[in-house]
Amino acid sequence: MFSKNARPIAWPLFLFFFFFCAFLGVMMPYISVYYKSIGLTASEIGRLMSTFTLSGILVPHFWGWLTAKVGLPKRILQLGVLGCFIAVIPFNWNDQFETLWLLTCLMALFYSALLPMTDSLSVRSIRRLDVPYTRIRVGGSIGYVVAVAGAGFLIGHFGVWIVIPTMCACLALAAGTTFFIKEQAYEVSTQKETTSFFSLVKTHESMLFFVLAFLAFMSHAPFNVFFAVHLSNAGYSGEHIGMLMALGVIIEIVLFLFFGNTIKQFHVVHIVALCFIAGVVRWFLVGWFASVLWILIFTQLLHCITFALFHMVSIEQIRHLFPERYGGQGQAMYSAFAIGLGGGLGMVFTGYLWEWVGGSWAFTAAAGTSALGLIILLVNQRR
């Protein structure tokens, strides 16, 4: 999978992605089920989940500044993982919304920057190796699918209380892998004197990219927060929910492993348009036909397009739009505006829509958001 000279750098990054995304594979689909079991309302669940993403609006910029100031990305990454782990532990003994909200805010201070920091560190670390970023990132997809399937099995046999201890175990393992990551020095660029980061952000191409990314992550909000609840309401068991979620990520793994360099052969506009079209179809079908198994399986196969393919092209766009010197800041901006603001607002709106009009219409709103992204892209191309 990795050449001999690449292994000391690639494998630790691969394993960190594996265990951290395993943590996400437990938290994102199942913590809402846990919250529901302790009596929280849908709007409360939506507000709690949105905290993770809304914190991504500002927090990654702080961690990016701190990393640049200290000059030791590995140490900052270790600090973030350890802080996240310590913040999650008290979740085991609290069931009040106010307390959980405070703990979630504390956790979000560390959690929100971990993936942007790791993405930036990975891209910089492999810049001289014959290793595509997607081959590193697939570790996260594998960890996610293992965790989704495994957590569904554990919940089915032990109950939803197992969710929080499993999250703690995944974070502990992720923290352990950081000790094997190799520090990579920053390169000095002559471009420092001729351009600035914000001048790059303000270009038309950058602004369009961030708006489309915002809408793409907003459209995923019902899936990230309430997909497991939606399937549970449709009569699926914990094991079945885990297998269905795992299916989508398995296809994602195939895309990451074998098509990492293929996307460079296609125009970015065509790829992004495909992602939004798939989003319209996927979210509408999930909203109204979740009880039909074969349709649900088809929608999970579309996960490799709506999420994985869009993420792949986003990383390539950040490379294209921002030189290496600004790569970390570009990744932080992407995380803040798209994942943080887009995903966070989407989760808040989803929580209220779920209470007001039900799950089917919440997913229909997600389909409408994907359609809006497609319209903006096409209108921009006509102009």
Secondary structure as a PSIPRED ss2 file (coil, helix, strand):
# PSIPRED VFORMAT (PSIPRED V4.0)

   1 M C   1.000  0.000  0.000
   2 F C   1.000  0.000  0.000
   3 S C   1.000  0.000  0.000
   4 K C   1.000  0.000  0.000
   5 N C   1.000  0.000  0.000
   6 A C   1.000  0.000  0.000
   7 R H   0.000  1.000  0.000
   8 P H   0.000  1.000  0.000
   9 I H   0.000  1.000  0.000
  10 A H   0.000  1.000  0.000
  11 W H   0.000  1.000  0.000
  12 P H   0.000  1.000  0.000
  13 L H   0.000  1.000  0.000
  14 F H   0.000  1.000  0.000
  15 L H   0.000  1.000  0.000
  16 F H   0.000  1.000  0.000
  17 F H   0.000  1.000  0.000
  18 F H   0.000  1.000  0.000
  19 F H   0.000  1.000  0.000
  20 F H   0.000  1.000  0.000
  21 C H   0.000  1.000  0.000
  22 A H   0.000  1.000  0.000
  23 F H   0.000  1.000  0.000
  24 L H   0.000  1.000  0.000
  25 G H   0.000  1.000  0.000
  26 V H   0.000  1.000  0.000
  27 M H   0.000  1.000  0.000
  28 M H   0.000  1.000  0.000
  29 P H   0.000  1.000  0.000
  30 Y H   0.000  1.000  0.000
  31 I H   0.000  1.000  0.000
  32 S H   0.000  1.000  0.000
  33 V H   0.000  1.000  0.000
  34 Y H   0.000  1.000  0.000
  35 Y H   0.000  1.000  0.000
  36 K H   0.000  1.000  0.000
  37 S H   0.000  1.000  0.000
  38 I C   1.000  0.000  0.000
  39 G C   1.000  0.000  0.000
  40 L C   1.000  0.000  0.000
  41 T C   1.000  0.000  0.000
  42 A H   0.000  1.000  0.000
  43 S H   0.000  1.000  0.000
  44 E H   0.000  1.000  0.000
  45 I H   0.000  1.000  0.000
  46 G H   0.000  1.000  0.000
  47 R H   0.000  1.000  0.000
  48 L H   0.000  1.000  0.000
  49 M H   0.000  1.000  0.000
  50 S H   0.000  1.000  0.000
  51 T H   0.000  1.000  0.000
  52 F H   0.000  1.000  0.000
  53 T H   0.000  1.000  0.000
  54 L H   0.000  1.000  0.000
  55 S H   0.000  1.000  0.000
  56 G H   0.000  1.000  0.000
  57 I H   0.000  1.000  0.000
  58 L C   1.000  0.000  0.000
  59 V H   0.000  1.000  0.000
  60 P H   0.000  1.000  0.000
  61 H H   0.000  1.000  0.000
  62 F H   0.000  1.000  0.000
  63 W H   0.000  1.000  0.000
  64 G H   0.000  1.000  0.000
  65 W H   0.000  1.000  0.000
  66 L H   0.000  1.000  0.000
  67 T H   0.000  1.000  0.000
  68 A H   0.000  1.000  0.000
  69 K H   0.000  1.000  0.000
  70 V H   0.000  1.000  0.000
  71 G C   1.000  0.000  0.000
  72 L C   1.000  0.000  0.000
  73 P H   0.000  1.000  0.000
  74 K H   0.000  1.000  0.000
  75 R H   0.000  1.000  0.000
  76 I H   0.000  1.000  0.000
  77 L H   0.000  1.000  0.000
  78 Q H   0.000  1.000  0.000
  79 L H   0.000  1.000  0.000
  80 G H   0.000  1.000  0.000
  81 V H   0.000  1.000  0.000
  82 L H   0.000  1.000  0.000
  83 G H   0.000  1.000  0.000
  84 C H   0.000  1.000  0.000
  85 F H   0.000  1.000  0.000
  86 I H   0.000  1.000  0.000
  87 A H   0.000  1.000  0.000
  88 V H   0.000  1.000  0.000
  89 I H   0.000  1.000  0.000
  90 P H   0.000  1.000  0.000
  91 F H   0.000  1.000  0.000
  92 N H   0.000  1.000  0.000
  93 W H   0.000  1.000  0.000
  94 N C   1.000  0.000  0.000
  95 D C   1.000  0.000  0.000
  96 Q C   1.000  0.000  0.000
  97 F H   0.000  1.000  0.000
  98 E H   0.000  1.000  0.000
  99 T H   0.000  1.000  0.000
 100 L H   0.000  1.000  0.000
 101 W H   0.000  1.000  0.000
 102 L H   0.000  1.000  0.000
 103 L H   0.000  1.000  0.000
 104 T H   0.000  1.000  0.000
 105 C H   0.000  1.000  0.000
 106 L H   0.000  1.000  0.000
 107 M H   0.000  1.000  0.000
 108 A H   0.000  1.000  0.000
 109 L H   0.000  1.000  0.000
 110 F H   0.000  1.000  0.000
 111 Y H   0.000  1.000  0.000
 112 S C   1.000  0.000  0.000
 113 A C   1.000  0.000  0.000
 114 L H   0.000  1.000  0.000
 115 L H   0.000  1.000  0.000
 116 P H   0.000  1.000  0.000
 117 M H   0.000  1.000  0.000
 118 T H   0.000  1.000  0.000
 119 D H   0.000  1.000  0.000
 120 S H   0.000  1.000  0.000
 121 L H   0.000  1.000  0.000
 122 S H   0.000  1.000  0.000
 123 V H   0.000  1.000  0.000
 124 R H   0.000  1.000  0.000
 125 S H   0.000  1.000  0.000
 126 I C   1.000  0.000  0.000
 127 R C   1.000  0.000  0.000
 128 R C   1.000  0.000  0.000
 129 L C   1.000  0.000  0.000
 130 D C   1.000  0.000  0.000
 131 V C   1.000  0.000  0.000
 132 P C   1.000  0.000  0.000
 133 Y H   0.000  1.000  0.000
 134 T H   0.000  1.000  0.000
 135 R H   0.000  1.000  0.000
 136 I H   0.000  1.000  0.000
 137 R H   0.000  1.000  0.000
 138 V H   0.000  1.000  0.000
 139 G H   0.000  1.000  0.000
 140 G H   0.000  1.000  0.000
 141 S H   0.000  1.000  0.000
 142 I H   0.000  1.000  0.000
 143 G H   0.000  1.000  0.000
 144 Y H   0.000  1.000  0.000
 145 V H   0.000  1.000  0.000
 146 V H   0.000  1.000  0.000
 147 A H   0.000  1.000  0.000
 148 V H   0.000  1.000  0.000
 149 A H   0.000  1.000  0.000
 150 G H   0.000  1.000  0.000
 151 A H   0.000  1.000  0.000
 152 G H   0.000  1.000  0.000
 153 F H   0.000  1.000  0.000
 154 L H   0.000  1.000  0.000
 155 I H   0.000  1.000  0.000
 156 G H   0.000  1.000  0.000
 157 H H   0.000  1.000  0.000
 158 F H   0.000  1.000  0.000
 159 G C   1.000  0.000  0.000
 160 V H   0.000  1.000  0.000
 161 W H   0.000  1.000  0.000
 162 I H   0.000  1.000  0.000
 163 V H   0.000  1.000  0.000
 164 I H   0.000  1.000  0.000
 165 P H   0.000  1.000  0.000
 166 T H   0.000  1.000  0.000
 167 M H   0.000  1.000  0.000
 168 C H   0.000  1.000  0.000
 169 A H   0.000  1.000  0.000
 170 C H   0.000  1.000  0.000
 171 L H   0.000  1.000  0.000
 172 A H   0.000  1.000  0.000
 173 L H   0.000  1.000  0.000
 174 A H   0.000  1.000  0.000
 175 A H   0.000  1.000  0.000
 176 G H   0.000  1.000  0.000
 177 T H   0.000  1.000  0.000
 178 T H   0.000  1.000  0.000
 179 F H   0.000  1.000  0.000
 180 F H   0.000  1.000  0.000
 181 I C   1.000  0.000  0.000
 182 K C   1.000  0.000  0.000
 183 E C   1.000  0.000  0.000
 184 Q C   1.000  0.000  0.000
 185 A C   1.000  0.000  0.000
 186 Y C   1.000  0.000  0.000
 187 E C   1.000  0.000  0.000
 188 V C   1.000  0.000  0.000
 189 S C   1.000  0.000  0.000
 190 T H   0.000  1.000  0.000
 191 Q H   0.000  1.000  0.000
 192 K H   0.000  1.000  0.000
 193 E H   0.000  1.000  0.000
 194 T C   1.000  0.000  0.000
 195 T C   1.000  0.000  0.000
 196 S C   1.000  0.000  0.000
 197 F H   0.000  1.000  0.000
 198 F H   0.000  1.000  0.000
 199 S H   0.000  1.000  0.000
 200 L H   0.000  1.000  0.000
 201 V H   0.000  1.000  0.000
 202 K C   1.000  0.000  0.000
 203 T C   1.000  0.000  0.000
 204 H H   0.000  1.000  0.000
 205 E H   0.000  1.000  0.000
 206 S H   0.000  1.000  0.000
 207 M H   0.000  1.000  0.000
 208 L H   0.000  1.000  0.000
 209 F H   0.000  1.000  0.000
 210 F H   0.000  1.000  0.000
 211 V H   0.000  1.000  0.000
 212 L H   0.000  1.000  0.000
 213 A H   0.000  1.000  0.000
 214 F H   0.000  1.000  0.000
 215 L H   0.000  1.000  0.000
 216 A H   0.000  1.000  0.000
 217 F H   0.000  1.000  0.000
 218 M H   0.000  1.000  0.000
 219 S H   0.000  1.000  0.000
 220 H C   1.000  0.000  0.000
 221 A H   0.000  1.000  0.000
 222 P H   0.000  1.000  0.000
 223 F H   0.000  1.000  0.000
 224 N H   0.000  1.000  0.000
 225 V H   0.000  1.000  0.000
 226 F H   0.000  1.000  0.000
 227 F H   0.000  1.000  0.000
 228 A H   0.000  1.000  0.000
 229 V H   0.000  1.000  0.000
 230 H H   0.000  1.000  0.000
 231 L H   0.000  1.000  0.000
 232 S H   0.000  1.000  0.000
 233 N H   0.000  1.000  0.000
 234 A C   1.000  0.000  0.000
 235 G C   1.000  0.000  0.000
 236 Y C   1.000  0.000  0.000
 237 S C   1.000  0.000  0.000
 238 G H   0.000  1.000  0.000
 239 E H   0.000  1.000  0.000
 240 H H   0.000  1.000  0.000
 241 I H   0.000  1.000  0.000
 242 G H   0.000  1.000  0.000
 243 M H   0.000  1.000  0.000
 244 L H   0.000  1.000  0.000
 245 M H   0.000  1.000  0.000
 246 A H   0.000  1.000  0.000
 247 L H   0.000  1.000  0.000
 248 G H   0.000  1.000  0.000
 249 V H   0.000  1.000  0.000
 250 I H   0.000  1.000  0.000
 251 I H   0.000  1.000  0.000
 252 E H   0.000  1.000  0.000
 253 I H   0.000  1.000  0.000
 254 V H   0.000  1.000  0.000
 255 L H   0.000  1.000  0.000
 256 F H   0.000  1.000  0.000
 257 L H   0.000  1.000  0.000
 258 F H   0.000  1.000  0.000
 259 F C   1.000  0.000  0.000
 260 G C   1.000  0.000  0.000
 261 N C   1.000  0.000  0.000
 262 T H   0.000  1.000  0.000
 263 I H   0.000  1.000  0.000
 264 K H   0.000  1.000  0.000
 265 Q H   0.000  1.000  0.000
 266 F C   1.000  0.000  0.000
 267 H C   1.000  0.000  0.000
 268 V H   0.000  1.000  0.000
 269 V H   0.000  1.000  0.000
 270 H H   0.000  1.000  0.000
 271 I H   0.000  1.000  0.000
 272 V H   0.000  1.000  0.000
 273 A H   0.000  1.000  0.000
 274 L H   0.000  1.000  0.000
 275 C H   0.000  1.000  0.000
 276 F H   0.000  1.000  0.000
 277 I H   0.000  1.000  0.000
 278 A H   0.000  1.000  0.000
 279 G H   0.000  1.000  0.000
 280 V H   0.000  1.000  0.000
 281 V H   0.000  1.000  0.000
 282 R H   0.000  1.000  0.000
 283 W H   0.000  1.000  0.000
 284 F H   0.000  1.000  0.000
 285 L H   0.000  1.000  0.000
 286 V H   0.000  1.000  0.000
 287 G H   0.000  1.000  0.000
 288 W H   0.000  1.000  0.000
 289 F H   0.000  1.000  0.000
 290 A C   1.000  0.000  0.000
 291 S C   1.000  0.000  0.000
 292 V C   1.000  0.000  0.000
 293 L H   0.000  1.000  0.000
 294 W H   0.000  1.000  0.000
 295 I H   0.000  1.000  0.000
 296 L H   0.000  1.000  0.000
 297 I H   0.000  1.000  0.000
 298 F H   0.000  1.000  0.000
 299 T H   0.000  1.000  0.000
 300 Q H   0.000  1.000  0.000
 301 L H   0.000  1.000  0.000
 302 L C   1.000  0.000  0.000
 303 H H   0.000  1.000  0.000
 304 C H   0.000  1.000  0.000
 305 I H   0.000  1.000  0.000
 306 T H   0.000  1.000  0.000
 307 F H   0.000  1.000  0.000
 308 A H   0.000  1.000  0.000
 309 L H   0.000  1.000  0.000
 310 F H   0.000  1.000  0.000
 311 H H   0.000  1.000  0.000
 312 M H   0.000  1.000  0.000
 313 V H   0.000  1.000  0.000
 314 S H   0.000  1.000  0.000
 315 I H   0.000  1.000  0.000
 316 E H   0.000  1.000  0.000
 317 Q H   0.000  1.000  0.000
 318 I H   0.000  1.000  0.000
 319 R H   0.000  1.000  0.000
 320 H H   0.000  1.000  0.000
 321 L H   0.000  1.000  0.000
 322 F C   1.000  0.000  0.000
 323 P C   1.000  0.000  0.000
 324 E H   0.000  1.000  0.000
 325 R H   0.000  1.000  0.000
 326 Y H   0.000  1.000  0.000
 327 G H   0.000  1.000  0.000
 328 G H   0.000  1.000  0.000
 329 Q H   0.000  1.000  0.000
 330 G H   0.000  1.000  0.000
 331 Q H   0.000  1.000  0.000
 332 A H   0.000  1.000  0.000
 333 M H   0.000  1.000  0.000
 334 Y H   0.000  1.000  0.000
 335 S H   0.000  1.000  0.000
 336 A H   0.000  1.000  0.000
 337 F H   0.000  1.000  0.000
 338 A H   0.000  1.000  0.000
 339 I H   0.000  1.000  0.000
 340 G H   0.000  1.000  0.000
 341 L H   0.000  1.000  0.000
 342 G H   0.000  1.000  0.000
 343 G H   0.000  1.000  0.000
 344 G H   0.000  1.000  0.000
 345 L H   0.000  1.000  0.000
 346 G H   0.000  1.000  0.000
 347 M H   0.000  1.000  0.000
 348 V H   0.000  1.000  0.000
 349 F H   0.000  1.000  0.000
 350 T H   0.000  1.000  0.000
 351 G H   0.000  1.000  0.000
 352 Y H   0.000  1.000  0.000
 353 L H   0.000  1.000  0.000
 354 W H   0.000  1.000  0.000
 355 E H   0.000  1.000  0.000
 356 W H   0.000  1.000  0.000
 357 V C   1.000  0.000  0.000
 358 G C   1.000  0.000  0.000
 359 G H   0.000  1.000  0.000
 360 S H   0.000  1.000  0.000
 361 W H   0.000  1.000  0.000
 362 A H   0.000  1.000  0.000
 363 F H   0.000  1.000  0.000
 364 T H   0.000  1.000  0.000
 365 A H   0.000  1.000  0.000
 366 A H   0.000  1.000  0.000
 367 A H   0.000  1.000  0.000
 368 G H   0.000  1.000  0.000
 369 T H   0.000  1.000  0.000
 370 S H   0.000  1.000  0.000
 371 A H   0.000  1.000  0.000
 372 L H   0.000  1.000  0.000
 373 G H   0.000  1.000  0.000
 374 L H   0.000  1.000  0.000
 375 I H   0.000  1.000  0.000
 376 I H   0.000  1.000  0.000
 377 L H   0.000  1.000  0.000
 378 L H   0.000  1.000  0.000
 379 V H   0.000  1.000  0.000
 380 N H   0.000  1.000  0.000
 381 Q H   0.000  1.000  0.000
 382 R H   0.000  1.000  0.000
 383 R C   1.000  0.000  0.000
